Amino acid sequence: MPAEFSAWRHDEAAVDMHALLDYLGIEPFKGIGVSAGGNVLLHLATKRPERVKAMVLVSATSYFPAQARPIMRAYPDNLPAAERENLRRLHPGGDTQIEALLASTRAFADSYDDMNFTAPYLGRITARTLIVQGDRDPLYPIKISVEMARAIARSSLWIVPNAGHGPVLGERWLEFLKTAAAFLRG
């Protein structure tokens, strides 16, 4: 890993997203975030509550629980060869870029300050929020989504049965698109 490597952080991505929205002249917005994208939306909605009107959070978390940390730490070493080849097709920066991304995933295992939302802090969120969670997510237990739904005043919770992390990907995608679009139109 290059000496200048620093792990990717959700809070820093939110700062960058706010800067991009400013540059594009977009004030209020509605958004969908899956996993890390949902975590970034949580930061966006707490840093500038007036800017986020509605959001759909899929497999997002208010903190990294103990059960997720060993999975995050081992993820780069357990990535199947086919997925690594898929990453090579998607990332023009080649193996250096891919290794930096995977190192960031590993770094999440030891991060305690990036994703650390308490209930009062989540209570600052004014956006209508749909929280979507698989009931078999190996990273984030349902308990976290329930806590988030209780803390965010205008929230709804959709627990997807027999589903893991990213429970709306694959066969449930069309159902999710319809549900998310209806929620965001609200």
Rosetta blueprint (number, residue, H / E / L):
1 M L
2 P L
3 A L
4 E L
5 F L
6 S L
7 A L
8 W L
9 R L
10 H H
11 D H
12 E H
13 A H
14 A H
15 V H
16 D H
17 M H
18 H H
19 A H
20 L H
21 L H
22 D H
23 Y H
24 L H
25 G L
26 I L
27 E L
28 P L
29 F E
30 K E
31 G E
32 I E
33 G E
34 V E
35 S L
36 A H
37 G H
38 G H
39 N H
40 V H
41 L H
42 L H
43 H H
44 L H
45 A H
46 T H
47 K H
48 R L
49 P L
50 E L
51 R L
52 V E
53 K E
54 A E
55 M E
56 V E
57 L E
58 V E
59 S L
60 A L
61 T L
62 S L
63 Y E
64 F L
65 P L
66 A L
67 Q L
68 A H
69 R H
70 P H
71 I H
72 M H
73 R H
74 A H
75 Y H
76 P H
77 D H
78 N H
79 L L
80 P L
81 A H
82 A H
83 E H
84 R H
85 E H
86 N H
87 L H
88 R H
89 R H
90 L H
91 H L
92 P L
93 G L
94 G H
95 D H
96 T H
97 Q H
98 I H
99 E H
100 A H
101 L H
102 L H
103 A H
104 S H
105 T H
106 R H
107 A H
108 F H
109 A L
110 D L
111 S L
112 Y L
113 D L
114 D L
115 M L
116 N E
117 F L
118 T L
119 A H
120 P H
121 Y H
122 L H
123 G L
124 R L
125 I L
126 T L
127 A L
128 R E
129 T E
130 L E
131 I E
132 V E
133 Q E
134 G E
135 D L
136 R L
137 D L
138 P L
139 L L
140 Y L
141 P L
142 I H
143 K H
144 I H
145 S H
146 V H
147 E H
148 M H
149 A H
150 R H
151 A H
152 I L
153 A L
154 R L
155 S E
156 S E
157 L E
158 W E
159 I E
160 V E
161 P L
162 N L
163 A L
164 G L
165 H L
166 G L
167 P L
168 V L
169 L L
170 G H
171 E H
172 R H
173 W H
174 L H
175 E H
176 F H
177 L H
178 K H
179 T H
180 A H
181 A H
182 A H
183 F H
184 L H
185 R H
186 G L
